[in-house]
Amino acid sequence: MANEEDDPVVQEIDVYLAKSLAEKLYLFQYPVRPASMTYEDIPHLAARIKPKQQKVELEMAIDTLNPNYCRSKGEQIALNVDGACVDEPSTYSSKLMDKQMFSSSQTTSNTSRYAAALYRQGELHLTPLHGILQLRPSFSYLDKADAKHREREAANEGDSSQDEAEEDVKQVTVRFSRPESEQARQRRVQSYEFLQRKQAEEPWVHLHYCGLRDSRSEHERQYLLCQPSGAENTGLVKSPSEYLAMLMPPSPEEEKEKPVAPSNVLSMAQLRTLPLADQIRILMKNVKVMPFANLMSLLGPSIDSVAVLRGVQKVAMLVQGNWVVKSDILYPKDSSSPHSGVPAEVLCRGRDFVMWKFTQSRWVVRKEVAAVTKLCTEDVKDFLEQMAVVRVNKGWEFLLPCDGDFIRKHPDVAQRQHMLWTGIQAKLEKVYNLVKETTPKKPDAPSGPVGLVSGDQRVQVAKGRAQQNHTLLERDLQWRKAQARAAAVLPGVRVKEEPLSEDGEEEDGPMATAPGGGLHSRLANGHPPPGCAPELRAFVEATFQRQFVLTLSELKRLFNLHLASLPPGHALFSGISDRTLQEAALAAGCKQILVPFPPQTVACPEEQKVFALWESGDTSDQHRQVLLEIFSKNYRVRRNMIQSRLTQECGEDLSKQEVDKVLKDCCVSYGGMWYLKGTVQS
């Protein structure tokens, strides 16, 4: 405290961050000249840049009238570079070395710590530097002179050897080079010649140089000041020591050097120092397939199993009770196959198909996988070797036995993984055109022992069913009356009634997540179990506030992803049917729009059920309602029709931004036509 009192604050200066030139500002340094001898008064003849490489070349004039300039040397250099031929393009058109080239080199690749500052009217304006370049004279003209000299020598030797007898014809053996290996390709890519060729491929961008006192330069310098509209007041929440560490982080040389190990080797001691999520990721990426018990033993006894369960679901999928690393962990986005060169997206899809096949059976046939995925034999073999072993005359068997203990101990995790696999299966069926009849059916519930039922028991069961049916019919009648009133208020939008099965009960779609008849008892009349309705409605309201228009299939997909992010034992895992999800959407203020799909449509019934948020509370509600009325009568519409209808209904001309906002909220464009979201058929 005493030191702070002895060192009072003299002045406070506001600091602003200007971003107008953040990606365009370079700092030029001229290390071969002192700061007092600038190049400002020397004419700049040309300038060009390669933006990706941050390479700049400046062409400056040389004062040939200066008494220190040797004219004879200038003429000799021009003659050596251009030669005596006048037909070829010359470097020095005046037959005199009257200009020189300056070429740049990068001083540092990391410029995040550097900025250009401008102090004006008590304010300090900082602009981040995009690059720091040092410009030195380039002597490439000497290379041209040397090349000319070698050409002249070769021509002289050719003239002297014309009189000599021709050499005897020799037999030449033609050899074909073998395919390039991966190691040879890497060496070639890292070679100096390859790098030089890649750098030469980038074209030059020619620039117009403006001097320091030019009006254009003065105009550009104004961008170094923070613009009033972009000013942001950010309070300093760091302590002085933390702020100083951010400004001047320690250099790598000051840190203690650690022994370098191979990139694919990590000791358990080093592994324990990493966060839990990174430990799980590294272990699964290296082992590929692992039971949960083995994973816990590797992580140590002090690790919480619930945290491990939460972390392993982010990097692995459950197959036969064992955890198999996800495909996108092994094949990142920008990678490709080392065998065939196919992109990572195709590899992930093919590997997911192999994993899904192992969720259905312990055996997989390689030829069947190759025929479906259309991948080469090496790629399919890599997939199978990661998670299976080959058996002669049988195929590939899953690497580990089924871990039934884990499934019995963690049924909620197993149920969540089953739902994820259901979503993956639906995508694979669309991509690979799989026949749905080949997907395994749910095993029938084991029949219990047959016993005798008395007449009184039958009467009691009949009374209970009659009471349930009465409640079902009464609620259905109330729901139909409410829909009729809504249709009377909004005649322009038709609301489609939900279909019932032949026996009057609700149809449980694939969203029903609980097995057997217990689900029907919990979802009587399509209502969720107690304590689940608020969670479901909150999810539906938040989803439609973001998306505005969703088909039933897309809503189910988003709901499945939401379930996968919930902790084990959540109330929503008790089971949600298609009917329940639709009623939640209607209760959240949505309307079902009857889009007139064309007769030849390939959309499934779930894709033809379109729900739209009718009122969100913003100023665009009326515009969206008019748009939905248009799509209740048309499957696809042109933009000019939408704009004219909006102008007619709203009584005023809408700006392009307002129309774009409504279209972005509810529609997608394809082939010059606009469709409601989710209704475009590929």
VENVEN-V75115 format. One line per field, one symbol per residue. ss: DSSP state (@ for helix, = for strand, . for the rest). Layout:
ss=???
This chain:
ss=.@@@@@.......=====.......====..............=======....=======.........@@@@@@@@@@@@................========........======..======..========.@@@@@@@@@@@@@@@@@@@@@.....................@@@@@@@@..@@@@@@@@@@...===.......@@@@@@@@@@...@@@.........@@@@@@@@....................@@@@@...@@@@@@@@@@@@.==.@@@@@@@@.....@@@@@@@@@@@====..====.@@@@.....=......=@@@@@@@@@@@@@@@@@..==.@@@@@@@@...@@@@@@@@@@@====...====.....@@@@@@.@@@@@@@@@@@@@@@@@@@@@@...@@@................@@@@@@@@@@@@@@@@@@@@@@@@@@@@@@@@@@@............................@@@@@.@@@......@@@@@@@@@@@@@@@.===@@@@@@@@@@@@@......@@@@...@@@@@@@@@@..====...........@@@@.====.......@@@@@@@@@@@.....=.@@@@@@@@@@@@.....@@@@@@@@@@@====..====......
